[in-house]
Every structure is written in structure tokens, then in C-alpha cells.
Amino acid sequence: MLRLNRELPTSGYALVIDGRVKTEFKTKEGAETGARDLKRRFPMLQIKIYDAQARSDQEVRLA
């Protein structure tokens, strides 16, 4: 079994789902849209948006 080792991106934004980097985006709006859609479909997941420039992440919660 192959294990992919995805590291945090150096530019743009990434979705971190349950502690693993899954998808990268060029814009914050794209990352937010993708995160909200996933959170609506799977509310039990812990989803964060990682900002490579600021080197920080923000947890996504449903309003």
C-alpha cells in the first residue's frame, strides 16, 4: 500500500481535513466555497483552511 505524504503548500490555500492536506486552491474564495460545501455534506469532519502566506489555519464551522 502506497502512502502519499502531502505537505503544506508554500503558496495559495489548502483544505486540511481531519489533519491531512487534501486539496489546494489558488484563491481564498475557492477554498472557502469548497470547505463549506464539504462541511454541509459531512458535518462530522474537522475542516480547516490553511493560508500558506500567513502560515496559519482557520477552522470551518457551519453558521
N, C-alpha and C positions, 0 to 999 in steps of 0.2 A: 504494500500500500504506500503510495506516494503522499508525502505531506508537504503542502505548499507553505512556504514561510513568507508571508506578506508583511512587509514592514510599513511603517507610517510614511506617507508621501512627503516629498520635500517641497511641493507646491500644490496649490489648489485645496480641495476639501475631500474628506473621506467619511464613509459611514462605518462606524465601529459597532458591530452587532455582537452582543454578549462577549465583549472583549477581543473580538477578532476583526481585523480590517477586511471589509468585503468589497466595497465599491468606491471608486474615486470619481470626483466631479471637478470640473473647471470653475464652476460658479457656486456661490453660497446658496443662491436661489434654487439651483438644481438639486443640491444636497438636501436642502430643507424640504422640498417637494417630495423627493424620494423617501426621506425619513418619515414624514407624516403619513405617506401612503402605506408604508410598511407597518407603522405603529397602529394605524387603523385596522389593518388586516390581521396583525399579530400583536395584540396589546401586551402579551406576556414577555416579549423580548425587551432587553435593555438596549436602547439605540442611542448612540452619541454621534455628533458631527464633529470631526477633527479638522481644525483650521491649521494648515501647515505653516502659514506665515506667522501666526501668533503662537504656534506650538501649544495650543490649548484645545480642549474639547468642551462640548455643551450637550447635556442630556436632553433628549427629545421627550416631551410629555404631551399627552392629549389634553386639550383645554376642556 
